[in-house]
């Protein structure tokens, strides 16, 4: 899709969102995604540099809260927003048709938002009996299948948001506290262990849960 925000407009819109309420970066990303109903989802690499620039300009103030940076509008930021009220009204008029199209394309909450590179071929479909065991109620005119597909897309999006949130929190912690060689070695080990667990969970959920239960049962 074409760019939603022109040059400098996302910066202005972020000020408006922070005028509504102080928010952390991950919350801003999710809020933008929700307002545009999935038609526009900015990356952390889009949002955080702009927040850093707004903070450097004295327009917002970051405060560490619960391990995250929460950004709030400063008096200078409120003045900037007031001075550009006409530009903000123009921006809202420009965004109105974008929001309308997003609502028509996605009346519900869940849809895939962007094509992804093709994945390897999926394994053969389960037999009818196996499929019924997993989905005993079957489908009605494809509606259940569509709901499952939409639900899978939303779960994938939530998975990616979790990873983005983790990365952002770790980046903020590293910037605030620094990273020593010992901490880096420990982080590599912990991330490798966590990655192995998550890949095993996704690759074979039942086997992973059984293994986890077996570990819990051992004295």
Helices and strands as residue ranges (DSSP letters): H 9-20, E 23-24, H 25-35, H 44-56, E 60-65, E 68-73, H 75-83, H 85-105, H 128-134, H 143-177, H 181-203, H 205-217
